[in-house]
C-alpha cells in the first residue's frame, strides 16, 4: 500500500468532514494563471478579489495572484467549494 493509499484509508478517522477532499480530488479551488498554468488556491484564505482589468486574488497572507478567470467565475468556484464542503456561504464576524 502506498503512502497516499494509507492516508486515504485513514481519512475518516484523521480529518473532519469539512476538510476532506471533494469529488474532484481537491478541497480547494482550481484557477489558471495568465501563463496558462493551473494553480490550486485555498478558498478559505481568499481575502478579496479584484478586476483591474485582470482578476487579482488577494490571500489573507497578503500574497496576490493574477488569474485568467473572471471575478464572477472565481466567486462561483468559491460558492461551489463551500456548498460541497457543507460550509455556510457567509462567515460570521464578531
Secondary structure, DSSP 8 states (H G I E B T S, - for coil): --HHHHHHHTHHHHS-GGGS--TTS-SSEEEEBTTS-EEEE-GGGEEEEEESSSEEEEETTS-EEEESS-HHHHHHHHHHHHHHTT--SS----
